[in-house]
Amino acid sequence: MTQSKPSGLQPRTLAAQALGWEEPETHGVVTPIHVATTYIRDPDNQYRNGFVYGRPDNQTVKQAEAVLAMLEEGKEAMVLGSGMSAATAVIMALPAGAHIIAPTIMYWALRNWLMNDAPTYGYTTSFVDTADLAAVKAAVQPGKTKLIWLETPSNPLWTLADIAAISEIAHAAGAICAVDSTVATPVFTRPLTLGADIVMHAATKYLNGHSDVVAGALVTREANDFWAKVRRVRSMHGQILGPFEAFLLMRGMRTLHVRAEAQAKAALSLAEKLKAHPLVADVLYPGLTTHPQHALAVRQMQGGFSGMLSIRVKAGEQAAVSTAARVAVWKRATSLGGVESLIEHRASIEGAGSPCPTDLLRLSVGIEAVDDLYADIDRALRGAND
Ligand SMILES: *Cc1c(COP(=O)(O)O)cnc(C)c1O
């Protein structure tokens, strides 16, 4: 595989060309999917090309990782079988007995795992409001806290965490700071440049962008001992992403900037319109000047505030549920970040113990015409309130 990588180019240029890889035999602009599970040894039994076996080593995976490391301005990247496997690989690489600080508002399945499963492996977690720096500081258990996990903007209330400030708190405590940046995407925020040690993505969402791959990603600021441990977890637990999925992910990342920018622009426009809607009590979106952390959003997110927002329906839970039942253009489905717009009543999904208000609908804005999206939800809101 040959690669020509002129320096000084912008990330969107490098991403559009998948770093300029070329297939040497045909000069194809798309590289083949490498499916081999094993590689021939040198006559003296060495593996000088670095490829030993399919569980740790795959060239299609490595290419997707190179694009990711470039996008996040990191040292190295790893792709894994899902966002959850990426997150849990970081945690399983912590020393036994480690204490973790995580947000009260976060992706529900990871909160659930930290609460119910991680303790069986010896990890304890304190859930704190990560918008409150004093609360984060107070939660540190000296000598014991090894990881501060952030998610910003966080699901499904779109609260922000100050990555630079919390990375400092983590480092002062001898802990690392890892950021689930799925919603921000590397287009709007690059946590490693703000001091975070590891950035995680549910690549299932914006990075792939077409709702047809389940994948996770990690990118590190330094190729240090901890990163080697995470790599060992991926290899030993067999969590590497399959080559076909890695290929699709790489294809998705080529259009990331165009999609993410269009989605954020549409989300801001919908947030502003819905804020003025008579049947909507509140709109949660960091791009609105009324968002309590708008100043931090402006400082930490460049070029957009993501394609995710939530609305709170004035008439309450039943009206919210029947609004979601009445939409036609929006698709009633879980997940986010695809080109098609999705709507979901989160409280029913997250179940007992969820901090999500029952009148809340989560909207993942796709790339359809904004007028079509607005007209559809307006019709559904009015119908639900008849
Ligand atoms: C979807 C999601 C995850 C989990 O990713 P999977 O690929 O579904 O395992 C983690 N964090 C956030 C913010 C997500 O949206």
The ligand as a MOL file (V3000), in Angstrom:
LIG
                    3D

  0  0  0     0  0            999 V3000
M  V30 BEGIN CTAB
M  V30 COUNTS 15 15 0 0 0
M  V30 BEGIN ATOM
M  V30 1 C -24.0440 4.7850 21.0990 0
M  V30 2 C -23.1840 5.3980 22.1070 0
M  V30 3 C -22.2650 4.6370 22.8300 0
M  V30 4 C -22.1490 3.1370 22.6580 0
M  V30 5 O -21.7310 2.7930 21.3630 0
M  V30 6 P -22.0900 1.3740 20.7090 0
M  V30 7 O -21.3820 1.3740 19.4040 0
M  V30 8 O -23.5740 1.3130 20.6010 0
M  V30 9 O -21.5720 0.3220 21.6380 0
M  V30 10 C -21.4420 5.2890 23.7270 0
M  V30 11 N -21.5180 6.6250 23.9210 0
M  V30 12 C -22.3960 7.3880 23.2430 0
M  V30 13 C -22.4330 8.8490 23.4950 0
M  V30 14 C -23.2550 6.8020 22.3190 0
M  V30 15 O -24.1270 7.5640 21.6650 0
M  V30 END ATOM
M  V30 BEGIN BOND
M  V30 1 1 1 2
M  V30 2 1 2 3
M  V30 3 2 2 14
M  V30 4 1 3 4
M  V30 5 2 3 10
M  V30 6 1 4 5
M  V30 7 1 5 6
M  V30 8 2 6 7
M  V30 9 1 6 8
M  V30 10 1 6 9
M  V30 11 1 10 11
M  V30 12 2 11 12
M  V30 13 1 12 13
M  V30 14 1 12 14
M  V30 15 1 14 15
M  V30 END BOND
M  V30 END CTAB
M  END
